[in-house]
Amino acid sequence: MRLGRVVGRVWSSAKTDQFEGVKLLVIQPVDEQGAAAGRSLVAVDAVGAGAGETVYWCRGREASYAMLPSEVGTDAAVVGIVDSVTTTGSE
């Protein structure tokens, strides 16, 4: 899993049936300090995250499992909302 920040939302009027009712978020990957770390991406939202929140997300086949029981074909999924990040040597 990786850290990210929700920086936007994707709206689509034409989509496959499996995406009906699925929220798509634009995620900016971040490092432990919250600095941007890579290119932004689109991920399905499995937890109800909102704009500006720090989240953790996964990529690949495992991302589709976040939407069970109806597996959605996706490459990335937001699977948690982060309350805080603590690394060795910080408080």
Chimera marker file (.cmm) of the C-alpha trace (Angstrom):
<marker_set name="trace">
<marker id="1" x="0.000" y="0.000" z="0.000" r="1" g="1" b="0" radius="0.5"/>
<marker id="2" x="1.057" y="3.576" z="-0.609" r="1" g="1" b="0" radius="0.5"/>
<marker id="3" x="0.206" y="6.988" z="0.799" r="1" g="1" b="0" radius="0.5"/>
<marker id="4" x="-1.627" y="9.616" z="-1.228" r="1" g="1" b="0" radius="0.5"/>
<marker id="5" x="-3.727" y="12.767" z="-0.987" r="1" g="1" b="0" radius="0.5"/>
<marker id="6" x="-7.102" y="13.214" z="-2.660" r="1" g="1" b="0" radius="0.5"/>
<marker id="7" x="-6.708" y="16.130" z="-5.074" r="1" g="1" b="0" radius="0.5"/>
<marker id="8" x="-9.768" y="15.755" z="-7.269" r="1" g="1" b="0" radius="0.5"/>
<marker id="9" x="-12.656" y="13.692" z="-8.526" r="1" g="1" b="0" radius="0.5"/>
<marker id="10" x="-13.511" y="12.216" z="-11.929" r="1" g="1" b="0" radius="0.5"/>
<marker id="11" x="-17.044" y="12.484" z="-13.313" r="1" g="1" b="0" radius="0.5"/>
<marker id="12" x="-18.171" y="10.287" z="-16.194" r="1" g="1" b="0" radius="0.5"/>
<marker id="13" x="-21.602" y="10.141" z="-17.815" r="1" g="1" b="0" radius="0.5"/>
<marker id="14" x="-20.708" y="7.177" z="-20.060" r="1" g="1" b="0" radius="0.5"/>
<marker id="15" x="-19.217" y="4.116" z="-18.335" r="1" g="1" b="0" radius="0.5"/>
<marker id="16" x="-19.609" y="0.351" z="-18.045" r="1" g="1" b="0" radius="0.5"/>
<marker id="17" x="-22.283" y="-0.987" z="-15.708" r="1" g="1" b="0" radius="0.5"/>
<marker id="18" x="-19.699" y="-2.179" z="-13.168" r="1" g="1" b="0" radius="0.5"/>
<marker id="19" x="-18.819" y="1.465" z="-12.443" r="1" g="1" b="0" radius="0.5"/>
<marker id="20" x="-22.403" y="2.562" z="-11.643" r="1" g="1" b="0" radius="0.5"/>
<marker id="21" x="-22.315" y="4.206" z="-8.209" r="1" g="1" b="0" radius="0.5"/>
<marker id="22" x="-18.518" y="3.957" z="-7.922" r="1" g="1" b="0" radius="0.5"/>
<marker id="23" x="-16.700" y="7.171" z="-6.961" r="1" g="1" b="0" radius="0.5"/>
<marker id="24" x="-13.463" y="7.859" z="-8.852" r="1" g="1" b="0" radius="0.5"/>
<marker id="25" x="-10.826" y="10.009" z="-7.142" r="1" g="1" b="0" radius="0.5"/>
<marker id="26" x="-7.676" y="11.701" z="-8.386" r="1" g="1" b="0" radius="0.5"/>
<marker id="27" x="-4.854" y="10.746" z="-5.996" r="1" g="1" b="0" radius="0.5"/>
<marker id="28" x="-1.469" y="12.449" z="-5.644" r="1" g="1" b="0" radius="0.5"/>
<marker id="29" x="1.053" y="9.951" z="-4.220" r="1" g="1" b="0" radius="0.5"/>
<marker id="30" x="2.926" y="11.441" z="-1.240" r="1" g="1" b="0" radius="0.5"/>
<marker id="31" x="5.855" y="10.471" z="0.977" r="1" g="1" b="0" radius="0.5"/>
<marker id="32" x="5.777" y="10.138" z="4.781" r="1" g="1" b="0" radius="0.5"/>
<marker id="33" x="6.121" y="13.921" z="5.166" r="1" g="1" b="0" radius="0.5"/>
<marker id="34" x="3.231" y="14.620" z="2.801" r="1" g="1" b="0" radius="0.5"/>
<marker id="35" x="5.356" y="15.878" z="-0.130" r="1" g="1" b="0" radius="0.5"/>
<marker id="36" x="4.319" y="14.893" z="-3.647" r="1" g="1" b="0" radius="0.5"/>
<marker id="37" x="6.034" y="11.681" z="-4.746" r="1" g="1" b="0" radius="0.5"/>
<marker id="38" x="5.141" y="10.822" z="-8.325" r="1" g="1" b="0" radius="0.5"/>
<marker id="39" x="2.421" y="11.423" z="-10.870" r="1" g="1" b="0" radius="0.5"/>
<marker id="40" x="-1.240" y="11.658" z="-9.920" r="1" g="1" b="0" radius="0.5"/>
<marker id="41" x="-3.597" y="8.810" z="-10.810" r="1" g="1" b="0" radius="0.5"/>
<marker id="42" x="-7.259" y="7.843" z="-10.763" r="1" g="1" b="0" radius="0.5"/>
<marker id="43" x="-8.449" y="5.303" z="-8.180" r="1" g="1" b="0" radius="0.5"/>
<marker id="44" x="-11.805" y="3.850" z="-7.185" r="1" g="1" b="0" radius="0.5"/>
<marker id="45" x="-12.916" y="4.889" z="-3.697" r="1" g="1" b="0" radius="0.5"/>
<marker id="46" x="-13.782" y="1.965" z="-1.412" r="1" g="1" b="0" radius="0.5"/>
<marker id="47" x="-13.931" y="3.969" z="1.844" r="1" g="1" b="0" radius="0.5"/>
<marker id="48" x="-15.661" y="7.309" z="1.220" r="1" g="1" b="0" radius="0.5"/>
<marker id="49" x="-12.577" y="9.541" z="1.144" r="1" g="1" b="0" radius="0.5"/>
<marker id="50" x="-12.929" y="13.257" z="0.476" r="1" g="1" b="0" radius="0.5"/>
<marker id="51" x="-10.974" y="16.151" z="-0.982" r="1" g="1" b="0" radius="0.5"/>
<marker id="52" x="-7.695" y="16.922" z="0.783" r="1" g="1" b="0" radius="0.5"/>
<marker id="53" x="-7.662" y="13.733" z="2.883" r="1" g="1" b="0" radius="0.5"/>
<marker id="54" x="-4.555" y="11.598" z="3.187" r="1" g="1" b="0" radius="0.5"/>
<marker id="55" x="-5.331" y="8.029" z="2.165" r="1" g="1" b="0" radius="0.5"/>
<marker id="56" x="-3.622" y="4.750" z="1.573" r="1" g="1" b="0" radius="0.5"/>
<marker id="57" x="-4.148" y="3.004" z="-1.705" r="1" g="1" b="0" radius="0.5"/>
<marker id="58" x="-3.123" y="-0.143" z="-3.527" r="1" g="1" b="0" radius="0.5"/>
<marker id="59" x="-2.410" y="-0.927" z="-7.133" r="1" g="1" b="0" radius="0.5"/>
<marker id="60" x="-2.707" y="-3.936" z="-9.397" r="1" g="1" b="0" radius="0.5"/>
<marker id="61" x="-4.991" y="-6.960" z="-9.165" r="1" g="1" b="0" radius="0.5"/>
<marker id="62" x="-5.464" y="-6.432" z="-5.413" r="1" g="1" b="0" radius="0.5"/>
<marker id="63" x="-7.122" y="-3.067" z="-6.114" r="1" g="1" b="0" radius="0.5"/>
<marker id="64" x="-10.164" y="-4.784" z="-7.618" r="1" g="1" b="0" radius="0.5"/>
<marker id="65" x="-10.701" y="-6.787" z="-4.396" r="1" g="1" b="0" radius="0.5"/>
<marker id="66" x="-11.457" y="-3.568" z="-2.490" r="1" g="1" b="0" radius="0.5"/>
<marker id="67" x="-14.855" y="-3.370" z="-4.184" r="1" g="1" b="0" radius="0.5"/>
<marker id="68" x="-16.035" y="-6.918" z="-3.360" r="1" g="1" b="0" radius="0.5"/>
<marker id="69" x="-18.536" y="-8.508" z="-3.576" r="1" g="1" b="0" radius="0.5"/>
<marker id="70" x="-18.835" y="-6.866" z="-7.018" r="1" g="1" b="0" radius="0.5"/>
<marker id="71" x="-15.260" y="-6.937" z="-8.295" r="1" g="1" b="0" radius="0.5"/>
<marker id="72" x="-14.593" y="-3.782" z="-10.343" r="1" g="1" b="0" radius="0.5"/>
<marker id="73" x="-11.921" y="-3.794" z="-13.051" r="1" g="1" b="0" radius="0.5"/>
<marker id="74" x="-9.487" y="-1.196" z="-11.736" r="1" g="1" b="0" radius="0.5"/>
<marker id="75" x="-5.764" y="-0.584" z="-11.476" r="1" g="1" b="0" radius="0.5"/>
<marker id="76" x="-5.876" y="1.448" z="-8.229" r="1" g="1" b="0" radius="0.5"/>
<marker id="77" x="-8.164" y="1.677" z="-5.205" r="1" g="1" b="0" radius="0.5"/>
<marker id="78" x="-8.323" y="3.857" z="-2.096" r="1" g="1" b="0" radius="0.5"/>
<marker id="79" x="-8.606" y="1.371" z="0.784" r="1" g="1" b="0" radius="0.5"/>
<marker id="80" x="-8.162" y="3.544" z="3.883" r="1" g="1" b="0" radius="0.5"/>
<marker id="81" x="-8.207" y="7.075" z="5.296" r="1" g="1" b="0" radius="0.5"/>
<marker id="82" x="-5.071" y="8.014" z="7.254" r="1" g="1" b="0" radius="0.5"/>
<marker id="83" x="-5.429" y="9.605" z="10.688" r="1" g="1" b="0" radius="0.5"/>
<marker id="84" x="-1.687" y="10.090" z="11.279" r="1" g="1" b="0" radius="0.5"/>
<marker id="85" x="1.718" y="8.950" z="10.056" r="1" g="1" b="0" radius="0.5"/>
<marker id="86" x="4.581" y="8.203" z="12.443" r="1" g="1" b="0" radius="0.5"/>
<marker id="87" x="8.039" y="7.186" z="11.264" r="1" g="1" b="0" radius="0.5"/>
<marker id="88" x="11.063" y="6.064" z="13.287" r="1" g="1" b="0" radius="0.5"/>
<marker id="89" x="12.563" y="9.053" z="15.078" r="1" g="1" b="0" radius="0.5"/>
<marker id="90" x="9.487" y="11.290" z="14.741" r="1" g="1" b="0" radius="0.5"/>
<marker id="91" x="6.460" y="11.860" z="16.944" r="1" g="1" b="0" radius="0.5"/>
<link id1="1" id2="2" r="1" g="1" b="0" radius="0.2"/>
<link id1="2" id2="3" r="1" g="1" b="0" radius="0.2"/>
<link id1="3" id2="4" r="1" g="1" b="0" radius="0.2"/>
<link id1="4" id2="5" r="1" g="1" b="0" radius="0.2"/>
<link id1="5" id2="6" r="1" g="1" b="0" radius="0.2"/>
<link id1="6" id2="7" r="1" g="1" b="0" radius="0.2"/>
<link id1="7" id2="8" r="1" g="1" b="0" radius="0.2"/>
<link id1="8" id2="9" r="1" g="1" b="0" radius="0.2"/>
<link id1="9" id2="10" r="1" g="1" b="0" radius="0.2"/>
<link id1="10" id2="11" r="1" g="1" b="0" radius="0.2"/>
<link id1="11" id2="12" r="1" g="1" b="0" radius="0.2"/>
<link id1="12" id2="13" r="1" g="1" b="0" radius="0.2"/>
<link id1="13" id2="14" r="1" g="1" b="0" radius="0.2"/>
<link id1="14" id2="15" r="1" g="1" b="0" radius="0.2"/>
<link id1="15" id2="16" r="1" g="1" b="0" radius="0.2"/>
<link id1="16" id2="17" r="1" g="1" b="0" radius="0.2"/>
<link id1="17" id2="18" r="1" g="1" b="0" radius="0.2"/>
<link id1="18" id2="19" r="1" g="1" b="0" radius="0.2"/>
<link id1="19" id2="20" r="1" g="1" b="0" radius="0.2"/>
<link id1="20" id2="21" r="1" g="1" b="0" radius="0.2"/>
<link id1="21" id2="22" r="1" g="1" b="0" radius="0.2"/>
<link id1="22" id2="23" r="1" g="1" b="0" radius="0.2"/>
<link id1="23" id2="24" r="1" g="1" b="0" radius="0.2"/>
<link id1="24" id2="25" r="1" g="1" b="0" radius="0.2"/>
<link id1="25" id2="26" r="1" g="1" b="0" radius="0.2"/>
<link id1="26" id2="27" r="1" g="1" b="0" radius="0.2"/>
<link id1="27" id2="28" r="1" g="1" b="0" radius="0.2"/>
<link id1="28" id2="29" r="1" g="1" b="0" radius="0.2"/>
<link id1="29" id2="30" r="1" g="1" b="0" radius="0.2"/>
<link id1="30" id2="31" r="1" g="1" b="0" radius="0.2"/>
<link id1="31" id2="32" r="1" g="1" b="0" radius="0.2"/>
<link id1="32" id2="33" r="1" g="1" b="0" radius="0.2"/>
<link id1="33" id2="34" r="1" g="1" b="0" radius="0.2"/>
<link id1="34" id2="35" r="1" g="1" b="0" radius="0.2"/>
<link id1="35" id2="36" r="1" g="1" b="0" radius="0.2"/>
<link id1="36" id2="37" r="1" g="1" b="0" radius="0.2"/>
<link id1="37" id2="38" r="1" g="1" b="0" radius="0.2"/>
<link id1="38" id2="39" r="1" g="1" b="0" radius="0.2"/>
<link id1="39" id2="40" r="1" g="1" b="0" radius="0.2"/>
<link id1="40" id2="41" r="1" g="1" b="0" radius="0.2"/>
<link id1="41" id2="42" r="1" g="1" b="0" radius="0.2"/>
<link id1="42" id2="43" r="1" g="1" b="0" radius="0.2"/>
<link id1="43" id2="44" r="1" g="1" b="0" radius="0.2"/>
<link id1="44" id2="45" r="1" g="1" b="0" radius="0.2"/>
<link id1="45" id2="46" r="1" g="1" b="0" radius="0.2"/>
<link id1="46" id2="47" r="1" g="1" b="0" radius="0.2"/>
<link id1="47" id2="48" r="1" g="1" b="0" radius="0.2"/>
<link id1="48" id2="49" r="1" g="1" b="0" radius="0.2"/>
<link id1="49" id2="50" r="1" g="1" b="0" radius="0.2"/>
<link id1="50" id2="51" r="1" g="1" b="0" radius="0.2"/>
<link id1="51" id2="52" r="1" g="1" b="0" radius="0.2"/>
<link id1="52" id2="53" r="1" g="1" b="0" radius="0.2"/>
<link id1="53" id2="54" r="1" g="1" b="0" radius="0.2"/>
<link id1="54" id2="55" r="1" g="1" b="0" radius="0.2"/>
<link id1="55" id2="56" r="1" g="1" b="0" radius="0.2"/>
<link id1="56" id2="57" r="1" g="1" b="0" radius="0.2"/>
<link id1="57" id2="58" r="1" g="1" b="0" radius="0.2"/>
<link id1="58" id2="59" r="1" g="1" b="0" radius="0.2"/>
<link id1="59" id2="60" r="1" g="1" b="0" radius="0.2"/>
<link id1="60" id2="61" r="1" g="1" b="0" radius="0.2"/>
<link id1="61" id2="62" r="1" g="1" b="0" radius="0.2"/>
<link id1="62" id2="63" r="1" g="1" b="0" radius="0.2"/>
<link id1="63" id2="64" r="1" g="1" b="0" radius="0.2"/>
<link id1="64" id2="65" r="1" g="1" b="0" radius="0.2"/>
<link id1="65" id2="66" r="1" g="1" b="0" radius="0.2"/>
<link id1="66" id2="67" r="1" g="1" b="0" radius="0.2"/>
<link id1="67" id2="68" r="1" g="1" b="0" radius="0.2"/>
<link id1="68" id2="69" r="1" g="1" b="0" radius="0.2"/>
<link id1="69" id2="70" r="1" g="1" b="0" radius="0.2"/>
<link id1="70" id2="71" r="1" g="1" b="0" radius="0.2"/>
<link id1="71" id2="72" r="1" g="1" b="0" radius="0.2"/>
<link id1="72" id2="73" r="1" g="1" b="0" radius="0.2"/>
<link id1="73" id2="74" r="1" g="1" b="0" radius="0.2"/>
<link id1="74" id2="75" r="1" g="1" b="0" radius="0.2"/>
<link id1="75" id2="76" r="1" g="1" b="0" radius="0.2"/>
<link id1="76" id2="77" r="1" g="1" b="0" radius="0.2"/>
<link id1="77" id2="78" r="1" g="1" b="0" radius="0.2"/>
<link id1="78" id2="79" r="1" g="1" b="0" radius="0.2"/>
<link id1="79" id2="80" r="1" g="1" b="0" radius="0.2"/>
<link id1="80" id2="81" r="1" g="1" b="0" radius="0.2"/>
<link id1="81" id2="82" r="1" g="1" b="0" radius="0.2"/>
<link id1="82" id2="83" r="1" g="1" b="0" radius="0.2"/>
<link id1="83" id2="84" r="1" g="1" b="0" radius="0.2"/>
<link id1="84" id2="85" r="1" g="1" b="0" radius="0.2"/>
<link id1="85" id2="86" r="1" g="1" b="0" radius="0.2"/>
<link id1="86" id2="87" r="1" g="1" b="0" radius="0.2"/>
<link id1="87" id2="88" r="1" g="1" b="0" radius="0.2"/>
<link id1="88" id2="89" r="1" g="1" b="0" radius="0.2"/>
<link id1="89" id2="90" r="1" g="1" b="0" radius="0.2"/>
<link id1="90" id2="91" r="1" g="1" b="0" radius="0.2"/>
</marker_set>
